[in-house]
Every structure is written in structure tokens, then in C-alpha cells.
Amino acid sequence: MPNIKSAIKRVAVAERNRVRNRFWKSNMRTARTKVEEAIDESKPAEAATALHQAYSMIDKAVAKGILHKNAANRRKSRMAKKLSAIAPKK
């Protein structure tokens, strides 16, 4: 345990950030799982809805500094690519 006042404050800040990051990362994983489950079940309409919600969750995480924008774009691209593979051709 730190003895210096600023170090004690940093421990508190790090813990607060850890809890916040864990919350957002967990929500992003849940959203991604919902998309993948809908894709696995070959339900493009449900997958598209879940994809929209996952995009929203990922974008919010980027805005809060939880995830880098390039990492977010990579994740969104991978999900969209999987969805386009099962989407009906026009």
C-alpha cells in the first residue's frame, strides 16, 4: 500500500477506471455475442438489429476512452463482414 498521498490517490483512480473499463468491455462482449449467435442461427434481420446495438456500444466505449478508434473499427468491420456472408443477395 502506498504511503505518499499522490500515490494513494492514483490507486483510487486506477480502481475507479478499472471498474468502468470492465463494465464497458463486458457490455461490448455481450453485444458481439448476440450478433454472432444471430449469425450462427442464420437470422439476418435479428443479426442486423444486434449489429446496430453493438455499433452503438462500441462507439460509446471509444467516446469514453475505453477502446481505441482503430480497434473499434476493426471489430465493427469483422462483425459486418460475418453478417454480409449470411445476408440475402440482392
KAVEN-V984203 format. One record per pair of residues at least 4 apart in sequence whose C-alpha atoms are under 8 Angstrom apart, sorted by the first residue. I is the first residue (numbers start at 1). GAP is how many residues later the second one is. Records with the same first field share a line. If there is no record, write none. Layout:
I=GAP + GAP
This chain:
1=7
2=5 + 6
3=4 + 5
4=4
5=4
6=4
7=4
8=4
9=4
10=4
11=4
12=4
13=4
14=4
15=4
16=4
17=4
18=4
19=4
20=4
21=4 + 45
22=4
23=4
24=4 + 33 + 37 + 42
25=4 + 36 + 41
26=4
27=4 + 30
28=4 + 26 + 29 + 30
29=4
30=4
31=4 + 19 + 20 + 22 + 23 + 26
32=4 + 19 + 22 + 47
33=4
34=4 + 13 + 16
35=4 + 11 + 12 + 13 + 15 + 16 + 19 + 44
36=4 + 11 + 43
37=4 + 10
38=4 + 5 + 6 + 8 + 9 + 12
39=4 + 5 + 8 + 43 + 44 + 47
42=44
43=4
44=4 + 39 + 42 + 43
45=4
46=4
47=4 + 36
48=4 + 35
49=4
50=4
51=4 + 28 + 29
52=4
53=4
54=4
55=4 + 21
56=4
57=4
58=4 + 9 + 14 + 18
59=4 + 13
60=4
61=4 + 5 + 6
62=4 + 5 + 6 + 7 + 10
67=4 + 5
68=4
69=4
70=4
71=4
72=4
73=4
74=4
75=4
76=4
77=4
78=4
79=4
80=4
81=4
82=4
83=4
